[in-house]
Amino acid sequence: MLDALEKAMSKTISGSFPICRETEMVVERLVQGFRAERPDILIAPQGAGNSAGNLRSGSDVESAVPSFDARDDGTQDGAIDVSCAVEDDATAHKVRGAVAQCNASAEKVN
């Protein structure tokens, strides 16, 4: 009886990402590839403040185009966590794969 109850309960797959771009990639894969509903996906910084991740990337790094000045005003106050609620083991397996492919620095299943 307990096995049937555990299988009926949803699971939450979570991953921590060091840059915002990887966060965007995993969310895109979850929504478009696995048809995850947006309310089932939670995106939040690990810290109390806003963050674009641990590492500078994208518009926060020096541009290869000489006409643009380098920026140093990006907020790197910690990794970004993405969590997705799933209903079955098959989907959980796919979501874990997507999280790993998008370079999650940590992953957990609840």
One Martini backbone bead per residue (centre of mass of N, CA, C, O) as a GRO file, in nm:
protein
  110
    1MET     BB    1   0.057   0.063  -0.020
    2LEU     BB    2   0.298   0.259   0.000
    3ASP     BB    3   0.396   0.240  -0.292
    4ALA     BB    4   0.140   0.361  -0.420
    5LEU     BB    5   0.156   0.632  -0.272
    6GLU     BB    6   0.439   0.720  -0.369
    7LYS     BB    7   0.365   0.716  -0.677
    8ALA     BB    8   0.130   0.939  -0.647
    9MET     BB    9   0.337   1.126  -0.571
   10SER     BB   10   0.509   1.397  -0.600
   11LYS     BB   11   0.801   1.542  -0.739
   12THR     BB   12   1.112   1.722  -0.678
   13ILE     BB   13   1.325   1.885  -0.901
   14SER     BB   14   1.662   2.005  -0.843
   15GLY     BB   15   1.874   2.294  -0.935
   16SER     BB   16   2.198   2.445  -0.959
   17PHE     BB   17   2.306   2.764  -1.101
   18PRO     BB   18   2.574   2.983  -1.195
   19ILE     BB   19   2.395   3.083  -1.445
   20CYS     BB   20   2.137   3.224  -1.614
   21ARG     BB   21   2.146   3.069  -1.886
   22GLU     BB   22   2.106   2.783  -1.763
   23THR     BB   23   1.832   2.844  -1.647
   24GLU     BB   24   1.691   2.906  -1.915
   25MET     BB   25   1.747   2.631  -2.050
   26VAL     BB   26   1.593   2.445  -1.852
   27VAL     BB   27   1.317   2.579  -1.876
   28GLU     BB   28   1.282   2.539  -2.178
   29ARG     BB   29   1.301   2.229  -2.168
   30LEU     BB   30   1.061   2.180  -1.978
   31VAL     BB   31   0.839   2.323  -2.148
   32GLN     BB   32   0.901   2.216  -2.446
   33GLY     BB   33   0.996   1.909  -2.398
   34PHE     BB   34   0.786   1.829  -2.128
   35ARG     BB   35   0.534   2.014  -2.065
   36ALA     BB   36   0.568   2.201  -1.843
   37GLU     BB   37   0.428   2.387  -1.608
   38ARG     BB   38   0.493   2.691  -1.487
   39PRO     BB   39   0.377   2.645  -1.188
   40ASP     BB   40   0.596   2.391  -1.154
   41ILE     BB   41   0.810   2.630  -1.162
   42LEU     BB   42   1.101   2.729  -0.973
   43ILE     BB   43   1.269   3.050  -0.931
   44ALA     BB   44   1.572   3.106  -0.727
   45PRO     BB   45   1.770   3.241  -0.518
   46GLN     BB   46   1.975   3.140  -0.264
   47GLY     BB   47   1.957   3.408  -0.161
   48ALA     BB   48   1.808   3.709  -0.052
   49GLY     BB   49   1.892   3.823  -0.315
   50ASN     BB   50   1.967   3.914  -0.606
   51SER     BB   51   2.058   3.705  -0.905
   52ALA     BB   52   2.291   3.591  -1.185
   53GLY     BB   53   2.486   3.434  -1.016
   54ASN     BB   54   2.831   3.345  -0.976
   55LEU     BB   55   2.885   3.426  -1.277
   56ARG     BB   56   3.001   3.585  -1.534
   57SER     BB   57   2.779   3.684  -1.810
   58GLY     BB   58   2.724   3.806  -2.096
   59SER     BB   59   2.667   4.142  -2.025
   60ASP     BB   60   2.892   4.115  -1.778
   61VAL     BB   61   3.100   4.105  -1.995
   62GLU     BB   62   3.329   4.166  -2.205
   63SER     BB   63   3.331   4.292  -2.507
   64ALA     BB   64   3.420   4.227  -2.847
   65VAL     BB   65   3.309   4.509  -2.889
   66PRO     BB   66   3.464   4.819  -2.883
   67SER     BB   67   3.193   5.008  -2.852
   68PHE     BB   68   3.170   4.854  -2.579
   69ASP     BB   69   3.148   4.863  -2.255
   70ALA     BB   70   3.231   4.744  -1.973
   71ARG     BB   71   3.078   4.550  -1.715
   72ASP     BB   72   3.007   4.561  -1.329
   73ASP     BB   73   2.668   4.541  -1.240
   74GLY     BB   74   2.632   4.263  -1.170
   75THR     BB   75   2.457   4.009  -0.979
   76GLN     BB   76   2.673   3.799  -0.771
   77ASP     BB   77   2.482   3.620  -0.511
   78GLY     BB   78   2.451   3.339  -0.642
   79ALA     BB   79   2.281   3.089  -0.712
   80ILE     BB   80   2.031   2.919  -0.911
   81ASP     BB   81   1.715   2.787  -0.854
   82VAL     BB   82   1.550   2.489  -0.985
   83SER     BB   83   1.208   2.375  -0.980
   84CYS     BB   84   1.019   2.057  -1.042
   85ALA     BB   85   0.711   1.922  -1.074
   86VAL     BB   86   0.629   1.570  -1.066
   87GLU     BB   87   0.429   1.262  -1.121
   88ASP     BB   88   0.661   1.070  -1.249
   89ASP     BB   89   0.933   0.874  -1.312
   90ALA     BB   90   0.979   0.936  -1.611
   91THR     BB   91   0.984   1.245  -1.580
   92ALA     BB   92   1.202   1.260  -1.365
   93HIS     BB   93   1.427   1.146  -1.544
   94LYS     BB   94   1.418   1.371  -1.761
   95VAL     BB   95   1.465   1.612  -1.573
   96ARG     BB   96   1.738   1.521  -1.463
   97GLY     BB   97   1.877   1.530  -1.740
   98ALA     BB   98   1.835   1.832  -1.797
   99VAL     BB   99   1.982   1.938  -1.549
  100ALA     BB  100   2.256   1.809  -1.619
  101GLN     BB  101   2.292   1.932  -1.913
  102CYS     BB  102   2.277   2.240  -1.771
  103ASN     BB  103   2.496   2.248  -1.533
  104ALA     BB  104   2.446   2.151  -1.257
  105SER     BB  105   2.590   2.176  -0.932
  106ALA     BB  106   2.310   2.066  -0.820
  107GLU     BB  107   2.103   1.783  -0.705
  108LYS     BB  108   1.749   1.705  -0.628
  109VAL     BB  109   1.512   1.484  -0.457
  110ASN     BB  110   1.162   1.503  -0.314
   0.00000   0.00000   0.00000
